[in-house]
């Protein structure tokens, strides 16, 4: 996702004394009583400065830990062209390593440390139904316990032979951003994905899908379902928000699109959006659709649902943590398929090779088509699901809920 992160102002004012850091940093927002508490020192390893999902998760969690009297030393790489510029994370990176617990986020490339820690915890996830033997070996040999964001991931890890203690810590949204009334923001223009002329304007009813151009995100099934549901005569469009216009994917999709002028409007948005403005962006749309073949958790349907969009989604893996029949339009996936060299996910990750993901085929695409047509024709059918979704997010799926669970597991 192509998000630019703005951090709450108070992050830059946390009070840290020299016993915890190389610097003295004073603030009127955190008084001396902060240090009378039983403060836990930890180390947190993972990306912070990029625009990936892991990086977003790490920023949201690390930036809130001081609310639970936890001070992290941040172990991260900062590229020359940093996506994020924020003082608090630079400061955390300057702290001395703690002998307390080490939390390692994004285990794939970042699991070996020579420094001795009290405990090593992997905070990770996997999109596949089966697990690669190397992944199982890393998890069983290189950590003391594991945190995952969904019960589905926990069960998959157990079923595939991971022996470590596994705790579930769901991810969330920032309630101060997603549940506040914000002024409208102007966004850059959408661009046509398949060369359609859009000078006449954007259609009124707008479906949205947010993903990276990786095969397991189901972009092929999404386009097929939409094209089967509508024509150019319908006052409806599909907008894809993604990092870039992936040429190979577009060429592939063009092979099965109708070779006539009846293609419904399909648009791309690929500009950076500040996190604070994401709710404004979601609210431009009428419905969110996800055709993914596998997710560790799936933050974008959660965000869209929090903004009041009805959700159409495949129902499996990490998304079962928050999707249900009462809050979403679910596409049941019955079968899995092996990721062989003929599968386009084969080269997306070393850990996908020869593993299984959920299959999204003709039956699932037809179900998505019917849902889109029904919501377009009778939007009122989705109202009760929208309210149920928003209430669930408020009660269980904010970043404060996530960090509270992190704190509880660290201190137990």
C-alpha positions as a printed NumPy array, in Angstrom:
array([[  0.   ,   0.   ,   0.   ],
       [  1.197,   3.48 ,  -0.817],
       [  0.526,   5.288,   2.455],
       [  2.414,   8.223,   3.958],
       [  2.321,   8.104,   7.749],
       [  1.645,  11.098,  10.013],
       [  2.284,  10.45 ,  13.685],
       [  0.427,  11.929,  16.664],
       [  2.297,  14.974,  17.889],
       [  2.84 ,  13.689,  21.429],
       [  5.062,  10.863,  20.17 ],
       [  7.887,  13.406,  19.876],
       [  7.653,  14.501,  23.503],
       [  7.997,  11.336,  25.549],
       [ 10.187,  11.907,  28.62 ],
       [ 13.245,   9.647,  28.71 ],
       [ 16.063,   9.941,  31.267],
       [ 19.704,   9.061,  30.848],
       [ 19.28 ,   5.71 ,  32.64 ],
       [ 17.131,   4.627,  29.667],
       [ 18.788,   6.479,  26.816],
       [ 21.905,   8.284,  25.694],
       [ 19.925,  11.548,  25.705],
       [ 17.789,  13.594,  28.083],
       [ 14.475,  14.44 ,  26.461],
       [ 12.018,  16.453,  28.563],
       [  8.373,  17.079,  28.024],
       [  5.436,  18.693,  29.751],
       [  3.258,  15.803,  28.555],
       [  5.017,  13.074,  30.553],
       [  5.923,  14.038,  34.113],
       [  8.339,  12.558,  36.658],
       [  5.779,   9.999,  37.847],
       [  6.324,   8.151,  34.571],
       [  9.623,   6.88 ,  35.967],
       [  8.135,   5.819,  39.269],
       [  6.348,   3.07 ,  37.394],
       [  7.725,  -0.382,  36.707],
       [  9.129,   0.331,  33.247],
       [  9.887,  -2.58 ,  30.941],
       [ 12.814,  -2.272,  28.533],
       [ 12.532,  -4.296,  25.319],
       [ 14.077,  -4.382,  21.856],
       [ 11.938,  -4.327,  18.703],
       [ 13.369,  -5.365,  15.346],
       [ 11.569,  -4.609,  12.1  ],
       [ 11.001,  -2.106,   9.306],
       [  9.68 ,   1.309,  10.244],
       [ 10.598,   3.678,   7.452],
       [  8.988,   2.003,   4.414],
       [  5.394,   1.838,   3.127],
       [  4.851,  -1.908,   3.707],
       [  2.177,  -3.471,   5.891],
       [  4.768,  -4.718,   8.368],
       [  6.273,  -1.236,   8.579],
       [  2.87 ,   0.302,   9.253],
       [  2.18 ,  -2.274,  11.972],
       [  5.536,  -1.613,  13.639],
       [  5.041,   2.16 ,  13.621],
       [  1.604,   1.901,  15.147],
       [  2.697,  -0.469,  17.924],
       [  6.132,   0.946,  18.768],
       [  4.755,   4.493,  18.878],
       [  2.197,   3.531,  21.551],
       [  4.247,   1.293,  23.849],
       [  5.152,   4.123,  26.233],
       [  1.439,   4.358,  27.14 ],
       [  1.947,   0.984,  28.836],
       [  5.322,   1.926,  30.417],
       [  7.309,  -0.03 ,  27.865],
       [ 10.376,   1.589,  26.272],
       [ 11.608,  -0.079,  23.078],
       [ 15.039,   0.013,  21.527],
       [ 14.349,  -0.002,  17.807],
       [ 16.512,  -2.155,  15.531],
       [ 15.808,  -1.146,  11.965],
       [ 17.305,  -0.087,   8.653],
       [ 16.771,   3.468,   7.511],
       [ 17.186,   3.922,   3.773],
       [ 18.474,   7.09 ,   2.268],
       [ 15.045,   7.851,   0.81 ],
       [ 13.053,   7.281,   3.977],
       [  9.297,   6.974,   3.586],
       [  8.857,   8.15 ,   7.195],
       [ 10.616,  11.013,   8.947],
       [  9.76 ,  11.133,  12.635],
       [ 11.898,  12.062,  15.611],
       [ 10.598,   9.436,  18.016],
       [ 11.74 ,   6.516,  15.855],
       [ 15.15 ,   8.053,  15.261],
       [ 15.441,   8.423,  19.022],
       [ 14.386,   4.834,  19.722],
       [ 17.03 ,   3.666,  17.251],
       [ 19.717,   5.452,  19.286],
       [ 18.993,   3.605,  22.534],
       [ 21.287,   0.945,  23.931],
       [ 20.112,  -2.623,  23.376],
       [ 18.157,  -4.054,  26.274],
       [ 18.757,  -7.476,  27.743],
       [ 14.989,  -7.802,  28.012],
       [ 12.732,  -9.445,  25.416],
       [ 13.396,  -8.986,  21.69 ],
       [ 10.372,  -8.844,  19.409],
       [ 11.205,  -9.594,  15.761],
       [  8.675,  -8.416,  13.208],
       [  9.006,  -9.661,   9.616],
       [ 10.858, -12.836,  10.483],
       [ 11.625, -13.776,   6.864],
       [ 14.774, -11.669,   6.566],
       [ 15.448, -10.745,  10.138],
       [ 15.599, -13.652,  12.575],
       [ 19.27 , -14.136,  13.47 ],
       [ 20.824, -12.099,  16.296],
       [ 24.141, -12.727,  18.053],
       [ 23.291, -10.487,  20.991],
       [ 21.877, -12.343,  24.013],
       [ 18.309, -11.47 ,  24.862],
       [ 16.137, -12.634,  27.736],
       [ 13.617, -13.946,  25.224],
       [ 13.09 , -13.841,  21.449],
       [  9.541, -13.442,  20.177],
       [  8.55 , -13.655,  16.507],
       [  5.616, -11.385,  15.565],
       [  4.751, -12.814,  12.183],
       [  2.13 , -14.282,   9.892],
       [  1.817, -16.335,   6.723],
       [ -0.664, -16.234,   3.834],
       [ -0.414, -19.929,   2.9  ],
       [ -2.469, -22.825,   4.291],
       [  0.62 , -25.053,   4.525],
       [  4.056, -23.921,   5.724],
       [  7.41 , -24.224,   3.983],
       [  9.843, -26.608,   5.793],
       [ 12.416, -23.8  ,   6.19 ],
       [  9.78 , -21.575,   7.803],
       [  8.904, -24.333,  10.269],
       [ 12.588, -24.846,  11.081],
       [ 13.157, -21.116,  11.67 ],
       [ 10.154, -20.86 ,  13.971],
       [ 11.063, -23.968,  15.99 ],
       [ 14.78 , -23.209,  16.355],
       [ 15.178, -19.43 ,  16.428],
       [ 12.598, -18.098,  18.888],
       [ 11.05 , -18.77 ,  22.282],
       [  7.467, -17.966,  21.354],
       [  5.41 , -16.58 ,  18.484],
       [  2.769, -13.895,  18.087],
       [  0.363, -14.029,  15.128],
       [ -2.538, -11.686,  14.26 ],
       [ -5.284, -14.292,  13.83 ],
       [ -6.615, -17.548,  15.223],
       [ -6.425, -18.903,  11.682],
       [ -2.656, -18.321,  11.56 ],
       [ -2.245, -19.913,  14.976],
       [ -4.068, -23.051,  13.853],
       [ -2.088, -23.24 ,  10.605],
       [  1.187, -22.958,  12.523],
       [  0.145, -25.7  ,  14.947],
       [ -1.171, -27.973,  12.171],
       [  2.157, -27.697,  10.337],
       [  4.318, -28.713,  13.269],
       [  5.393, -25.515,  15.012],
       [  5.939, -26.421,  18.672],
       [  6.448, -23.012,  20.281],
       [  3.862, -21.203,  22.394],
       [  1.675, -19.137,  20.037],
       [ -0.267, -16.054,  21.134],
       [ -2.862, -14.229,  19.015],
       [ -2.606, -10.426,  18.811],
       [ -5.019,  -9.014,  16.199],
       [ -4.104,  -5.834,  14.353],
       [ -6.243,  -2.726,  14.208],
       [ -6.977,   0.801,  13.073],
       [ -6.338,   4.213,  14.63 ],
       [ -9.697,   5.16 ,  16.121],
       [ -8.716,   8.848,  16.364],
       [ -8.314,   8.934,  12.597],
       [-10.986,   6.521,  11.414],
       [-13.819,   7.506,  13.779],
       [-13.526,  11.291,  13.654],
       [-15.263,  13.717,  11.347],
       [-12.672,  15.208,   9.026],
       [-12.819,  17.923,   6.443],
       [-12.94 ,  16.711,   2.873],
       [ -9.633,  16.432,   1.04 ],
       [ -9.026,  16.768,  -2.687],
       [ -7.287,  13.775,  -4.281],
       [ -5.416,  13.507,  -7.552],
       [ -7.266,  12.183, -10.576],
       [ -7.779,   8.486, -11.204],
       [ -6.231,   7.05 , -14.338],
       [ -7.685,   4.503, -16.738],
       [ -6.284,   1.019, -16.282],
       [ -7.102,  -0.286, -19.759],
       [ -6.974,   2.828, -21.89 ],
       [-10.647,   3.74 , -21.513],
       [-11.597,   7.367, -22.071],
       [-12.689,   8.979, -18.816],
       [-12.984,  12.603, -19.912],
       [-16.754,  12.263, -19.59 ],
       [-16.284,  11.699, -15.859],
       [-16.131,   9.003, -13.211],
       [-19.193,   6.806, -12.793],
       [-21.267,   7.463,  -9.663],
       [-21.278,   4.077,  -7.917],
       [-17.691,   3.194,  -7.013],
       [-16.216,  -0.132,  -5.927],
       [-12.766,  -0.025,  -4.345],
       [-10.022,  -2.61 ,  -3.896],
       [ -6.594,  -1.945,  -2.322],
       [ -3.702,  -4.328,  -2.935],
       [ -0.214,  -4.839,  -4.297],
       [  0.118,  -6.515,  -7.708],
       [  0.872,  -9.965,  -6.34 ],
       [ -1.061, -12.953,  -7.613],
       [ -2.308, -14.096,  -4.214],
       [ -4.159, -10.766,  -3.896],
       [ -6.612, -12.094,  -6.51 ],
       [ -6.511,  -9.164,  -8.924],
       [ -7.356, -11.484, -11.825],
       [-10.532, -12.804, -10.185],
       [-11.486,  -9.287,  -9.105],
       [-11.377,  -7.949, -12.665],
       [-13.192, -10.988, -14.079],
       [-15.979, -10.678, -11.487],
       [-16.456,  -6.976, -12.149],
       [-16.442,  -7.346, -15.931],
       [-19.024, -10.131, -15.669],
       [-21.255,  -7.959, -13.481],
       [-21.358,  -4.726, -15.494],
       [-20.912,  -3.072, -18.887],
       [-20.066,   0.449, -19.983],
       [-23.791,   1.268, -19.825],
       [-23.91 ,   0.859, -16.037],
       [-23.243,   3.894, -13.844],
       [-20.565,   2.029, -11.909],
       [-16.768,   1.819, -11.785],
       [-14.028,  -0.159, -10.056],
       [-11.057,   1.728,  -8.621],
       [ -7.84 ,  -0.096,  -7.714],
       [ -5.536,   1.656,  -5.265],
       [ -2.028,   0.27 ,  -5.623],
       [  1.609,   1.343,  -5.58 ],
       [  2.094,   1.403,  -9.287],
       [  0.658,   0.367, -12.597],
       [  2.105,  -3.141, -12.848],
       [  2.627,  -3.608, -16.578],
       [  2.894,  -7.413, -16.545],
       [ -0.363,  -7.773, -14.618],
       [ -2.159,  -5.39 , -16.964],
       [ -0.968,  -7.309, -20.032],
       [ -2.083, -10.572, -18.441],
       [ -5.52 ,  -9.186, -17.577],
       [ -5.986,  -7.768, -21.068],
       [ -5.921, -11.292, -22.51 ],
       [ -9.287, -12.268, -21.07 ],
       [-11.119,  -8.932, -21.182],
       [-13.907,  -8.527, -23.755],
       [-12.548,  -7.244, -27.067],
       [-15.232,  -4.626, -27.537],
       [-16.186,  -1.214, -26.196],
       [-18.534,  -2.549, -23.534],
       [-15.919,  -2.794, -20.768],
       [-17.121,  -1.213, -17.504],
       [-15.025,   1.611, -16.125],
       [-11.857,   0.316, -14.359],
       [ -9.516,   2.912, -12.868],
       [ -6.223,   3.083, -10.985],
       [ -5.115,   5.38 ,  -8.166],
       [ -1.385,   5.206,  -7.435],
       [ -0.551,   8.394,  -5.544],
       [  0.702,   8.628,  -1.966],
       [ -2.04 ,   9.249,   0.592],
       [ -1.228,  10.407,   4.102],
       [ -2.563,   8.062,   6.773],
       [ -4.662,  10.859,   8.245],
       [ -6.442,  11.182,   4.906],
       [ -7.154,   7.501,   4.291],
       [-10.654,   7.674,   5.827],
       [-11.479,  10.526,   3.44 ],
       [-10.278,   8.376,   0.558],
       [-12.302,   5.316,   1.597],
       [-15.41 ,   7.464,   1.942],
       [-15.253,   8.392,  -1.745],
       [-16.473,   4.859,  -2.461],
       [-19.676,   2.865,  -2.049],
       [-18.34 ,  -0.653,  -1.522],
       [-15.055,  -2.473,  -0.858],
       [-14.175,  -5.8  ,  -2.47 ],
       [-11.352,  -8.217,  -1.675],
       [-10.674, -11.354,  -3.744],
       [ -7.479, -12.438,  -1.969],
       [ -6.256, -16.046,  -1.924],
       [ -4.63 , -15.68 ,   1.475],
       [ -3.965, -13.073,   4.182],
       [ -2.128, -13.083,   7.482],
       [ -4.73 , -10.601,   8.721],
       [ -5.869,  -8.196,   5.989],
       [ -5.907,  -4.593,   7.199],
       [ -7.559,  -2.869,   4.235],
       [-10.995,  -4.561,   4.529],
       [-10.908,  -3.695,   8.238],
       [-10.146,  -0.043,   7.459],
       [-12.77 ,   0.174,   4.731],
       [-15.407,  -1.393,   6.979],
       [-14.54 ,   1.05 ,   9.766],
       [-15.241,   3.863,   7.278],
       [-18.742,   2.555,   6.58 ],
       [-18.22 ,   0.673,   3.328],
       [-20.006,  -2.664,   2.896],
       [-17.416,  -5.409,   2.454],
       [-17.432,  -8.164,  -0.173],
       [-14.619, -10.597,   0.524],
       [-13.312, -14.098,   0.178],
       [-13.67 , -15.747,   3.561],
       [-10.59 , -17.571,   4.788],
       [ -7.237, -17.194,   6.561],
       [ -6.615, -14.074,   8.658],
       [ -9.771, -12.251,   7.555],
       [-11.913, -14.746,   9.473],
       [-10.72 , -12.888,  12.592],
       [-13.163, -10.043,  11.931],
       [-15.397, -10.937,   8.961],
       [-18.678, -12.778,   9.562],
       [-22.122, -13.215,   8.002],
       [-23.541, -10.365,  10.078],
       [-21.079,  -7.72 ,   8.922],
       [-19.923,  -8.682,   5.407],
       [-20.864, -10.373,   2.14 ],
       [-18.755, -13.528,   2.295],
       [-17.403, -15.582,  -0.595],
       [-16.792, -19.096,   0.665],
       [-13.681, -20.791,  -0.738],
       [-13.966, -24.596,  -0.721],
       [-10.631, -25.775,  -2.093],
       [ -6.929, -25.049,  -1.911],
       [ -4.349, -25.24 ,  -4.696],
       [ -0.627, -25.899,  -4.729],
       [  1.748, -23.077,  -5.634],
       [  3.879, -24.727,  -8.297],
       [  6.053, -23.136, -10.979],
       [  2.924, -22.748, -13.11 ],
       [  1.278, -20.66 , -10.376],
       [  2.008, -16.938, -10.593],
       [  2.572, -16.706,  -6.795],
       [  5.587, -19.042,  -7.084],
       [  8.154, -16.242,  -7.257],
       [  6.41 , -13.842,  -4.864],
       [  8.127, -15.43 ,  -1.857],
       [ 10.557, -18.259,  -1.217],
       [  8.141, -19.493,   1.432],
       [  5.231, -19.796,  -1.039],
       [  6.935, -22.371,  -3.249],
       [  5.123, -25.73 ,  -3.346],
       [  2.775, -24.643,  -0.561],
       [ -1.026, -24.364,  -0.665],
       [ -3.288, -21.31 ,  -0.858],
       [ -7.014, -20.949,  -1.124],
       [ -8.375, -21.38 ,  -4.634],
       [-10.462, -18.553,  -6.086],
       [-12.061, -19.911,  -9.23 ],
       [-15.174, -19.596, -11.366],
       [-17.645, -20.376,  -8.574],
       [-16.131, -17.77 ,  -6.259],
       [-15.971, -15.195,  -9.066],
       [-19.67 , -15.782,  -9.841],
       [-20.53 , -15.215,  -6.176],
       [-18.596, -11.934,  -6.201],
       [-20.409, -10.903,  -9.394],
       [-23.81 , -11.5  ,  -7.795],
       [-22.887,  -9.582,  -4.641],
       [-21.698,  -6.584,  -6.671],
       [-24.85 ,  -6.528,  -8.783],
       [-27.114,  -6.833,  -5.734],
       [-25.383,  -4.074,  -3.756],
       [-25.393,  -1.797,  -6.791],
       [-29.121,  -2.322,  -7.331],
       [-30.226,  -2.342,  -3.686],
       [-27.68 ,  -0.648,  -1.437],
       [-30.067,  -0.682,   1.543],
       [-29.416,  -4.425,   1.912],
       [-25.979,  -3.615,   3.301],
       [-26.919,  -1.018,   5.944],
       [-27.217,  -3.379,   8.909],
       [-23.951,  -5.103,   7.985],
       [-22.174,  -1.722,   7.879],
       [-23.266,  -0.835,  11.414],
       [-22.335,  -4.272,  12.737],
       [-18.88 ,  -3.956,  11.213],
       [-18.195,  -0.518,  12.67 ],
       [-19.318,  -1.609,  16.134],
       [-17.049,  -4.665,  16.019],
       [-14.011,  -2.605,  15.026],
       [-14.597,  -0.093,  17.819],
       [-14.914,  -2.827,  20.422],
       [-12.018,  -5.106,  19.418],
       [ -9.847,  -3.928,  16.54 ],
       [ -8.037,  -0.668,  17.25 ],
       [ -4.277,  -0.243,  17.649],
       [ -4.859,   0.434,  21.341],
       [ -6.41 ,  -3.033,  21.644],
       [ -3.36 ,  -4.45 ,  19.848],
       [ -0.811,  -2.689,  22.062],
       [ -2.696,  -3.641,  25.211],
       [ -2.396,  -7.296,  24.214],
       [  1.319,  -6.823,  23.425],
       [  1.796,  -5.333,  26.876],
       [ -0.133,  -8.115,  28.597],
       [  1.848, -10.864,  26.887],
       [  5.16 ,  -9.143,  27.638],
       [  4.365,  -8.653,  31.307],
       [  2.654, -11.914,  32.138]])
